[in-house]
Amino acid sequence: MTGPGIVKARQTPIIEEREPLLVRAVDARWRRLFEVADLVTEGAARDEVAGRVWYGSTSVILPVEASDGPRFAAVATRDLHVRLRAVRAARREACLRAPGRLGRLVCEIRVRIDPRGVRIDVDVQAPLIERRAVPRPAR
């Protein structure tokens, strides 16, 4: 008894759809998109009543074909794992630019179509954890 023949392996599609419409994002392909993404970040620390707070914004531009933009944006809006990747990228960028360690991060995420692909904007806010300069007693 012979089984099916050898089949040439093919690349996994980044999005799979079927009826009724179910969407599943393939994590490995999204990871690759984030690896080649264009990141633009800005931010600054502000003095507030409770201490200094870091406010920043990171735009992650995922390079996709213009025809695929609406589908990819729709998936990025709804898929928790894609959104988490964007938040992690924004946190890394904020940690690199902030003048101190960051505390608990609060984020706001927006996804939209961009001429260069899909743009995910992540606005972050986090208190700065700063040590106070306290002289040690002499021994």
TIKOL-567037 format. One record per residue (C-alpha): residue in three letters; x, y, z. Coordinates in steps of 0.001 Angstrom, whole numbers, plus 500000, padded with zeros to 6 digits. Each point is the difference from the previous one (the first is absolute). Example, Ala and Ser with C-alpha at 12.3 -4.5 7.8 and 13.67 -1.06 7.14 Angstrom:
<recs>
<"ala",<512300,495500,507800>>
<"ser",<501370,503440,499340>>
</recs>
This chain:
<recs>
<"met",<500000,500000,500000>>
<"thr",<501493,503350,499006>>
<"gly",<499153,503325,501540>>
<"pro",<500131,503442,498518>>
<"gly",<503168,500988,498193>>
<"ile",<502564,502506,501149>>
<"val",<498700,503536,499776>>
<"lys",<502162,503084,499670>>
<"ala",<499832,502102,503151>>
<"arg",<498565,503468,499545>>
<"gln",<500080,503119,502095>>
<"thr",<497224,500312,502562>>
<"pro",<497558,502781,499101>>
<"ile",<499998,502941,502405>>
<"ile",<496187,500031,500279>>
<"glu",<497613,497072,499623>>
<"glu",<496286,500448,499348>>
<"arg",<497097,497585,499644>>
<"glu",<496212,500046,500064>>
<"pro",<498481,501061,502315>>
<"leu",<502608,502725,500094>>
<"leu",<502596,499042,502586>>
<"val",<503313,501808,500053>>
<"arg",<503210,498685,501489>>
<"ala",<503265,501909,499863>>
<"val",<503075,497806,499574>>
<"asp",<502425,501191,502673>>
<"ala",<503255,499159,498207>>
<"arg",<499099,502120,496974>>
<"trp",<498879,502934,502178>>
<"arg",<503271,499704,501933>>
<"arg",<501881,500359,496709>>
<"leu",<497943,503098,499105>>
<"phe",<500907,501565,503353>>
<"glu",<503680,499150,499487>>
<"val",<500097,502011,496756>>
<"ala",<497586,502712,501176>>
<"asp",<500912,503669,499988>>
<"leu",<499842,501449,503533>>
<"val",<499718,503704,500727>>
<"thr",<500052,501053,503652>>
<"glu",<499865,503242,501918>>
<"gly",<499434,500856,503626>>
<"ala",<500937,502077,502993>>
<"ala",<499789,500007,503785>>
<"arg",<497743,502523,501730>>
<"asp",<499971,501108,503600>>
<"glu",<496636,499358,501625>>
<"val",<498688,500138,503559>>
<"ala",<500676,496306,500640>>
<"gly",<503469,500140,498390>>
<"arg",<501467,499819,496525>>
<"val",<498000,498167,497329>>
<"trp",<501154,498801,496585>>
<"tyr",<497665,500729,497082>>
<"gly",<500911,498473,496677>>
<"ser",<498659,498842,496682>>
<"thr",<501244,497256,497684>>
<"ser",<498785,499394,496459>>
<"val",<500589,496490,498683>>
<"ile",<499632,499873,496223>>
<"leu",<499610,496443,498741>>
<"pro",<500968,499676,496327>>
<"val",<497121,498354,498131>>
<"glu",<498682,500338,496477>>
<"ala",<497463,502805,499544>>
<"ser",<497347,497487,498914>>
<"asp",<500463,498036,503254>>
<"gly",<499956,503083,502246>>
<"pro",<496302,499946,500963>>
<"arg",<500035,496279,500882>>
<"phe",<503221,500271,502007>>
<"ala",<498743,503085,501826>>
<"ala",<496758,498204,500881>>
<"val",<501928,497055,501414>>
<"ala",<502463,502241,501883>>
<"thr",<497070,501845,501575>>
<"arg",<498498,496802,501401>>
<"asp",<502869,497572,500575>>
<"leu",<501338,500152,503559>>
<"his",<503399,498561,499056>>
<"val",<500599,502601,497289>>
<"arg",<499025,502804,502383>>
<"leu",<502255,498555,502706>>
<"arg",<502959,499981,497585>>
<"ala",<499368,503681,499280>>
<"val",<499817,500850,503721>>
<"arg",<503232,498102,500680>>
<"ala",<501756,501871,497194>>
<"ala",<498756,503328,501400>>
<"arg",<501137,499046,503501>>
<"arg",<503482,499072,498746>>
<"glu",<500249,503335,498203>>
<"ala",<498801,501907,503081>>
<"cys",<502493,498186,502251>>
<"leu",<502829,500962,497649>>
<"arg",<499042,503679,499973>>
<"ala",<498720,500653,503526>>
<"pro",<502433,501612,502461>>
<"gly",<499295,497309,502614>>
<"arg",<498233,496710,500616>>
<"leu",<496334,499916,499046>>
<"gly",<497242,498959,502349>>
<"arg",<496654,498555,498987>>
<"leu",<499230,500797,496368>>
<"val",<496593,501263,498846>>
<"cys",<499428,499776,496245>>
<"glu",<497578,501076,497326>>
<"ile",<500137,498247,496616>>
<"arg",<498696,501136,496615>>
<"val",<500263,498071,496732>>
<"arg",<499603,501557,496571>>
<"ile",<501011,499532,496403>>
<"asp",<503105,501902,498909>>
<"pro",<501397,500490,496467>>
<"arg",<502938,497790,501080>>
<"gly",<497906,497244,501603>>
<"val",<498148,499704,503295>>
<"arg",<500785,502556,502696>>
<"ile",<499556,499165,503678>>
<"asp",<500335,503028,502295>>
<"val",<500658,499278,503662>>
<"asp",<499850,502882,502476>>
<"val",<501636,499174,503326>>
<"gln",<500003,501596,503425>>
<"ala",<502050,498741,502932>>
<"pro",<501346,501436,503235>>
<"leu",<503771,500240,500215>>
<"ile",<501509,497989,502829>>
<"glu",<502770,502180,501278>>
<"arg",<502163,499523,503026>>
<"arg",<500366,502956,502242>>
<"ala",<503549,500987,500753>>
<"val",<500297,499241,503719>>
<"pro",<503456,500211,501525>>
<"arg",<501025,496935,501960>>
<"pro",<501004,500499,503607>>
<"ala",<503738,499825,500662>>
<"arg",<501185,496847,501749>>
</recs>
